[in-house]
Amino acid sequence: MTDGYLSGFLSVPVALPRPAREVRELTYPRFTVLLDPGRRLAVATGVNIDGSALQDLPRTGEWRLDPRIDEDEQTGPAVYAGNDLDRGHLVRRRDPGWGEPSEARAAMEATFVYPNAAPQAARFNQGPELWLGLEDHVMAYAEATGQRLSVFTAPVLEDDDPPYRGIRIPLRFWKIAAWVSSGSLAAAGFVLDQSDLVDTRSGLLAVAPLGGFRTFQVPIAEIAALAGVDVGPLAAADVLAPATVRAGEWHLLRSADDIVL
C-alpha cells in the first residue's frame, strides 16, 4: 500500500495544493498532510479515494501524536480537553479505506493522528449539517459511479484567528473535490464557516448556544487566494461557472440539492 497522496491517481495529474511557506510533509496510507509548524495545524491535506473499492468497516483507531515531528509542532490532546472542541478529521476516517480489508483498516486507523485534526466546535463537527453532508455527497457519488476522486481539505489559517491554549482556532475550512468527467478534470470548492460558534475573548472557549455555521460553494480561485495555496489545474477545472457567482459573492448552501456539480 502506497504512502501519501498520489498526484497521478486520476487520469489527469493533480498536484497537492501547496503554500509558499515552510511546511512539514507527512505521508500516511493514501493521504498526505502538509503541516504548518508555526500554527501547529495543517495548511493542506490530500487523499485519494477509489469509489469502486470502498470498504464499510467498524470504527477503529485511537488519536495519537505523530512521532516524526516535535510535539510542539502539532496540536495535541491538551487543546481538546474539557471543552466543546472536537478533533475534527480533515481527511475523513473512511476516505482512504478502500481495497483489501486489511489495507483499508490500516488506512482508516492512520487518520487518527493529530496533524490530521483541527479544532471544531462540537455542533459544527457532529451536527447533521453540510460539513459532513458534503463528504457524504462526494462519497456517494464515488460509490455510485465507481469513480476515483481526490479530495483536499484544511483550515484557513488567518493571523487574527482567536487564541486558545497556545494555538489559534481557525474559523473557516476549505475543501476541494476533483474527479475526471468525460476525459476532463472537474472540481468543486467549498468553504465552511464556524465564526459564529467560537468565542475566546474571555480567555476561555465559549460555544454560542444559538450560533450556527454556514457552508458555501466557492470559486476555487478564491479558495486559493483565501488559503494561500497553489491549486494548479483545479481552478480552471471548476464546475462553478464564473457567471454563476460574481467575485466575492459565495453560493450559500442550505442543502445538498444546492451543490453545483
N, C-alpha and C positions, 0 to 999 in steps of 0.2 A: 504494500500500500504506500503510495507516494505521499511524502510530507509536503505540505504547503500548497497554496493556491497555484494553479497551472494556468498561465496566460493563453495556452493553446487548447484549452479544454473544449471551447466552442469551435466550430469550423472556421470562424473568423477570429483572429488573435485579438485579445483584450487584456491589456496590462492592468495590474492592480493600481488603482488611483493612489498617487503619492504626493506628499507635501514636499516643499523645497527644504524644509528644516531637517535637522538630525532626528532619526528615529531608531528604535531597536526593532529589527525584523525578526519576528518569532514565527516559526513554522510548526504546524500541527497536522495531523492527518486530514488532508483535503482542504485545509484553510490556513490563512496567514493573518497575523495581527501585526500592524505597524504601530508601535507604542511610542508615544511622546514621553521621554523620561522625565522632563520637567513638570509636565502636567500629571504624570503617572496614570494616564489613560490612553486608549487607542485613538489614533488620528485617522485610521482606516483599517478595515478588515475586508477580506475577500474569501469566498467559499465557492467551491464547485459542487453542483447538485445534479445528479443523474436521475431524472424523474422516472425512468424506466426500471430502476433497481432500488428504489427506496424501501427501507425496512421499518416495520412498525414494532419496535421493541420496547420493553418496560424501561422506565426511567431509572438509570443507574449513574453513579458518579458523585464525587464529593468536591466541593470547592477547595482549591489549593493555590498556593503561590507558585510561580514558575521559578525553579531553582537556577535557571540560566542567567537571571538578572538579579540585581540587588533588590532587597525588599523595599528600600526607599524610592525605587523607580516604578513601583506598582501599587495600586490602591487595594490594600488588603482588608482583612476581616474587621479591623477596628473601626473603619469608616461606616460599616453597616450594622454595628452592634447597638441594640437598644434604641432603635428609632424606626421611622416609617420609610426607610430606604430599602429598596430591593437591589440585589445583584442582578441587574438586567443583562441577560445574554445579548451579545452583539451578533456573533454567529450563533444561531439557534441550535439547541441540542440536536434536533432531528435533521438539520440541513446536510451535514456530511455523512449521515447514517444510511449509506446505501452500499450495495454489493453483498459480498458474503456476510452472514450474520456476525461472525467474529470480528470482521473488519469494521462493519457498521457500528457494532457496540464500542469498539475501541475509539472510533472517531467521535461518537456521541459523548463518551466519557471525557475525551480531550477538551470538549468545550467548557468544562467546569474548571477553568483556570482564570485567575483574577485579571490578567491582561485582556481577556475576552469579556469582561464585565464592565458595566458603567452604572453609576448610581441613578436609580429612577424612583420617583415617588411610587409608593406601593400600588395605588389605584391606577397609576399610569401603566405599570408593568403588568399587573394582574387583571385589570378590567377587561371585559369582553369588547374592547374598543378597536379602533382601526390599526393600532400598532401591531397587535397580534393578528388582527384581521388581514393586514397587508401580507404578512408572512404566509398565512394560510391560503390567501388568494393566489399568491405566487406558487406555493407548493401544490395546490390543487391543479393549477394549470400544468405544472410539470408532470404530475402523475397522470392526468387525463390525456396528455399528448405524448407522453414518453420523452419529453423534451429534456435537453440539457440546459441548465441555467447557471449563470454566475451572478452572485449577489454580493453587494458591497454595502457595509453599514458602519457607522461610527457616530460618536457625539460630535457636535460642533463645539470646538474649544475656543471660547471667547475670553479675552483678557478681563472682562468685567463679570464673568460668572461668579456667583456668590461663594464666598469662602466657607469652609466647614471642615473641621478636624484635619487641617493641614493640606487639603486639596481645594479645588474649585469645582462645584457641582455644575455640570453642563445643563443648560436649559433647553437645548434643541438637539435633535438627532437627525441624521440623513440616511437615506437608503437608495440605492440604485440597483435595479434588476436588469439583467441583459440576457438575451436569447437570440437565436437566429430564426428568421421568418422568411420563407421563400428564398433562401440563399443569402439574405442580407441581415446585417446586425440590427437588432431593435433593442431599445432600452427605455425604462421609465424611472423617474426620480421622484422622491418623496421627502418631505420634512415633517417632523413631529415636534410639537412644542409643549413642554411641561412648565412653562414660566409661571402660570397661574397656580401651580401646585407646590412650589418650593419657595420657602421664605427663611432666610438665615440672618435677618437683620438684628435679631436679639442675641446672636451668638449661638443659638440653638436651632435645630431643624424644626420647622413647623410646616405641616401639610395642610393647606387651606381646605376646610371642610366642604366648601361649596365650589372650590376651584375645579377646573377641568383642563383637558389638553386638546389641542387642535391638530389635525392631520391635513397636510396639503400635498397635492401633486404639483411639482415644481419643475420648471425647465432645468435640465441637467447642467447647462452652462451656468445657471445661477447657483446651483449647489457647489460647483467647482469654485466659484468666487467666494461663497459663504464659508466653506470648509477649508479653503486654501489648499486644494489638491488638484493635481493634473489628472483629468479624466480621459485623456486620449481620445479615441474614436467615439466614446459614449455620447458626447454632446451632439454630434452630428447624427447619431442613430436615434435620437429622442423621438418617441411616438407622440409626444405632446407638441402639436404643430404650433409654430410661432404665432399664428393668427388666433390660437385658442386662448392664450394667456398673454396679456401685454406685460412688458418688462416691469418687474416689481409687484405685479399683481398675481398672487398664487391661487391655484384652483383648490378651494376648500372642499374636503371630502367629508360627507356625512354618513356614507355607507359604501360598501364595496361596489355598488352599482354606479357610483360617481367616478370610479377609476377609468382613465382613458388608456386602453391598450390597443 
